[in-house]
Amino acid sequence: MKSSGIQLVSGADTPLGTLSRTVLTALAPVSWGTTYVVTTELLPPGHPLFAGLLRALPAGLIALAITRTLPRGAWWGKAAVLGVLNIGLLFPLLFLAAERLPGGVAATLAAAQPLVVAVLAVVVLGETPSAWRLAWGVLGIVGVGLVVIGPNAALDLTGVAAGLAAAASMALGLTLTKRWGRPAGIGPTAFAGWQLTAGGLFLLPLTVFAEGPPPAIDAPAALGYLWLGLVGGLLAYVVWFRGIGTLPVTSVAVLVLLSPLVAAVLGAVLLGQTLGPVQLVGFGLALAAIVAGQLPAPTRSSAPIPAPEGISK
């Protein structure tokens, strides 16, 4: 299998190259932040599996048609596992949490994902435990909670379970994606297509048996499904998987905090929701956690401090 010939530029390992890859990768959670407003304002309620199916399968088939590349050997199984974790389980759990909980509560539960990744990076990837990552992960959750959870937020046990399960599924999928990498010569579009298709095929029988006939789709719903499938599905996962391959997994994981922040901004702009002083403080904390997550953990220098010139011992 020949390489696609697309390589990172020579400055990819410079701070500027890392910054550009980080900004590009961040576009994925930014687009996912639109899920809450699209789900509540455009999509027919009560069909989370159908919403996940339309977000995944058509986008995956489009990617396969563009790349005309299928998995080989062990990658049939790996692509299926990653597709179920990253899409097949994640999508309906996210939609279910969004329907059963206020958007803020659902977003805060999803924000636990960087903490799970920090633990899995030690267990699965063999990385050294990092108090730095855990501390900023906790601060990120606190910040998101301050932004999006109001005083009258209701807690539905089914919604809470779905939100936590979604965070765990995404964290494990992200970690295994980093561990397994991509086959030589396979670009992020084909890689995303494999997983979106596998996740969509996983959802297909579940959707038929659990929800029965599809809901009526009017013009707003069609627009919502197109947005979630093409932008929040295909395009987002292409840049997401590219970022996973070129950035540290814990740095990618904390970018997910952008999703609830974008949802909060859209709620303020489109739905007339307000961001008071507490929300603004939380916004700042979450942004600080995102920035800190892109920086290496500080290390203590063991080198002795040199004595000033001219002073003998």
C-alpha positions in Angstrom: 0.0 0.0 0.0 1.6 3.3 -1.1 1.6 6.4 1.0 -0.8 9.1 0.1 2.2 11.5 -0.2 0.7 14.0 2.2 3.2 14.8 4.9 3.4 17.3 7.7 5.4 20.4 6.9 9.0 20.6 8.1 8.0 22.9 11.0 5.4 20.5 12.3 7.3 19.9 15.5 7.9 23.6 16.2 5.6 25.5 18.6 3.9 27.1 15.6 3.3 23.7 14.0 1.9 22.3 17.2 -0.4 25.3 17.6 -1.8 25.0 14.1 -2.5 21.3 14.6 -4.1 22.1 18.0 -6.4 24.8 16.5 -7.4 22.5 13.6 -8.2 19.7 16.0 -10.2 22.0 18.2 -12.6 22.6 15.4 -14.1 19.1 16.1 -15.3 19.8 19.6 -16.4 23.3 18.6 -18.7 21.7 16.0 -19.9 19.1 18.6 -20.9 22.0 20.8 -23.7 22.7 18.4 -25.2 19.3 19.1 -27.2 20.5 22.1 -29.0 23.4 20.4 -29.6 21.4 17.2 -31.0 18.5 19.2 -33.4 20.6 21.2 -34.4 23.1 18.6 -34.5 21.2 15.3 -34.7 17.4 15.7 -37.8 15.5 16.6 -37.7 14.3 20.2 -37.6 10.8 21.4 -35.4 9.3 18.7 -31.8 9.5 20.0 -30.8 6.3 18.2 -32.1 7.5 14.9 -30.3 10.8 15.3 -27.0 8.9 16.0 -27.6 6.6 13.0 -28.1 9.5 10.6 -25.1 11.3 12.0 -22.8 8.3 11.4 -23.8 6.0 8.6 -24.3 8.4 5.7 -21.2 10.3 6.6 -19.2 7.0 6.8 -20.4 5.8 3.4 -19.5 9.2 1.9 -16.0 8.9 3.2 -15.7 5.3 1.9 -16.9 6.4 -1.5 -14.4 9.3 -1.6 -11.3 7.2 -0.5 -12.3 3.8 -1.9 -10.2 2.2 0.9 -11.3 -0.6 3.2 -9.5 -2.0 6.3 -7.2 -5.0 5.9 -6.4 -7.9 8.2 -6.6 -7.1 11.9 -7.9 -3.6 11.1 -11.4 -5.0 10.4 -11.7 -5.8 14.0 -9.9 -2.7 15.3 -12.0 -0.4 13.2 -15.2 -2.1 14.4 -14.1 -1.7 18.1 -13.2 2.0 17.6 -16.3 2.6 15.6 -18.5 1.3 18.4 -16.7 3.2 21.1 -16.2 6.5 19.3 -19.6 6.5 17.5 -21.9 3.5 17.9 -22.2 3.9 21.7 -21.2 7.5 22.0 -23.8 9.1 19.7 -27.0 7.6 21.2 -25.7 8.1 24.7 -25.0 11.8 24.0 -28.4 12.3 22.4 -30.1 10.5 25.3 -28.3 12.6 27.9 -29.2 15.8 26.0 -32.8 14.8 26.0 -33.1 13.6 29.6 -31.0 16.3 31.2 -30.6 20.1 30.9 -27.8 20.8 28.4 -25.6 22.1 31.2 -25.7 18.9 33.3 -25.2 16.7 30.2 -22.2 18.9 29.2 -20.6 18.7 32.6 -20.8 14.9 32.7 -19.2 14.8 29.3 -16.5 17.1 30.6 -15.3 14.3 32.8 -13.7 12.6 29.7 -10.3 14.2 30.1 -10.0 12.8 33.6 -10.8 9.3 32.3 -8.3 9.7 29.5 -5.6 10.8 32.1 -6.2 7.5 33.9 -6.4 5.4 30.8 -3.2 7.0 29.4 -1.4 5.4 32.4 -3.1 2.0 32.2 -3.3 1.6 28.4 -0.4 3.7 27.0 2.0 3.3 29.9 2.4 7.0 30.5 3.7 8.3 33.8 0.8 9.5 36.2 0.5 13.2 36.0 -1.0 15.2 38.9 -0.8 18.2 36.6 -3.2 16.6 34.1 -5.6 15.4 36.8 -5.6 18.8 38.5 -6.4 20.7 35.4 -9.0 18.1 34.4 -10.8 18.6 37.7 -10.6 22.4 37.3 -12.0 22.1 33.7 -15.0 20.2 35.1 -15.6 22.8 37.8 -15.3 25.5 35.2 -17.8 23.9 32.8 -20.1 23.2 35.7 -20.1 26.9 36.7 -20.8 27.9 33.1 -23.7 25.6 32.3 -25.4 24.3 35.4 -28.1 26.6 36.7 -29.6 26.6 40.2 -32.7 24.7 39.0 -30.9 21.9 37.2 -32.8 18.7 37.4 -31.0 15.3 37.7 -32.5 12.4 35.9 -30.8 9.1 36.8 -31.1 7.7 33.3 -29.6 10.9 31.8 -26.8 10.9 34.3 -25.9 7.3 33.6 -26.0 8.0 29.8 -23.7 11.1 30.2 -21.1 9.2 32.3 -21.2 6.2 29.9 -20.7 8.6 27.0 -17.6 10.1 28.7 -16.2 6.7 29.4 -16.9 5.4 25.9 -15.2 8.4 24.2 -12.3 8.3 26.6 -11.6 4.6 25.9 -12.0 5.1 22.1 -9.7 8.1 22.2 -7.0 6.1 24.1 -7.2 3.0 21.9 -7.1 5.2 18.8 -3.8 6.7 20.1 -2.4 3.3 21.0 -3.3 1.6 17.7 -2.6 4.6 15.4 -3.5 4.4 11.7 -2.3 1.8 9.2 0.6 3.0 6.9 -0.7 5.0 4.0 -4.2 5.5 5.4 -5.4 9.1 5.8 -7.7 10.5 8.3 -10.7 10.6 5.9 -10.6 6.8 5.3 -9.9 6.2 9.0 -13.0 8.3 9.9 -15.0 6.6 7.2 -14.2 3.1 8.7 -15.3 4.2 12.2 -18.4 6.1 11.1 -19.6 3.2 9.0 -18.9 0.7 11.7 -20.7 2.8 14.3 -23.6 3.4 12.0 -24.0 -0.4 11.2 -23.9 -1.0 15.0 -26.7 1.5 15.4 -28.9 0.3 12.5 -30.5 -2.8 14.2 -30.7 -1.1 17.6 -32.6 1.8 16.0 -35.0 -0.5 14.2 -35.8 -2.7 17.2 -35.8 0.1 19.9 -37.4 3.0 18.1 -39.4 1.4 15.3 -40.3 3.5 12.3 -38.3 6.7 11.8 -40.0 10.0 12.8 -41.4 12.5 10.4 -38.6 14.7 9.1 -39.6 18.3 8.3 -37.3 20.9 6.8 -35.7 22.1 10.1 -35.0 18.4 11.1 -33.5 17.7 7.7 -31.2 20.7 8.1 -30.3 19.6 11.6 -29.4 16.0 10.5 -27.3 17.3 7.6 -25.4 19.6 9.9 -24.7 16.9 12.4 -23.8 14.3 9.8 -21.6 16.3 7.5 -20.1 18.9 9.8 -20.4 17.3 13.3 -19.8 13.8 11.8 -17.6 13.6 8.7 -15.6 16.8 8.8 -15.2 16.8 12.6 -13.9 13.3 12.8 -11.5 13.7 10.0 -9.7 16.6 11.8 -10.2 14.8 15.2 -8.4 11.6 14.1 -5.7 13.6 12.4 -5.1 15.5 15.7 -5.0 12.3 17.7 -2.2 11.0 15.5 -0.1 14.1 15.9 -0.8 15.5 19.4 -0.5 14.0 22.9 -3.6 12.1 23.8 -4.2 14.1 27.0 -3.8 17.4 25.1 -6.5 16.2 22.6 -8.8 15.0 25.4 -9.0 18.4 27.2 -10.0 20.1 23.9 -13.4 18.4 24.4 -14.1 21.0 27.1 -14.7 23.4 24.2 -17.9 21.6 23.3 -20.0 22.7 26.4 -18.5 26.2 26.2 -19.6 26.6 22.6 -23.0 25.2 23.6 -23.2 27.9 26.4 -22.3 30.6 23.9 -24.9 29.4 21.4 -27.5 29.3 24.1 -26.8 32.9 25.0 -26.7 34.1 21.4 -29.5 32.0 19.9 -31.8 31.2 22.8 -31.5 34.3 24.9 -29.8 32.6 27.8 -27.6 34.8 30.0 -24.1 34.4 31.3 -23.7 36.0 34.7 -20.6 36.6 36.8 -20.4 33.0 38.0 -20.7 31.7 34.4 -18.0 34.0 33.2 -15.7 32.9 36.0 -16.4 29.3 35.1 -15.7 30.1 31.4 -12.3 31.5 32.4 -11.5 28.4 34.5 -12.4 26.1 31.6 -10.4 28.0 29.1 -7.4 28.0 31.5 -7.7 24.2 31.8 -7.8 23.9 28.0 -4.7 26.0 27.6 -2.8 24.3 30.4 -3.7 20.9 28.9 -1.7 21.8 25.8 1.5 22.6 27.9 3.9 20.0 29.2 3.8 19.3 32.9 6.3 21.3 34.9 9.4 19.4 36.0 11.7 20.0 38.9 15.3 20.6 38.0 17.8 18.5 39.9 20.8 20.4 38.7 22.7 22.4 41.4 22.6 26.1 41.4 26.0 27.5 40.3 27.8 29.8 42.6 28.4 33.4 41.5 31.7 34.0 39.8 34.5 35.1 42.1 33.1 33.4 45.2 35.1 30.3 46.3 33.9 27.6 48.6 
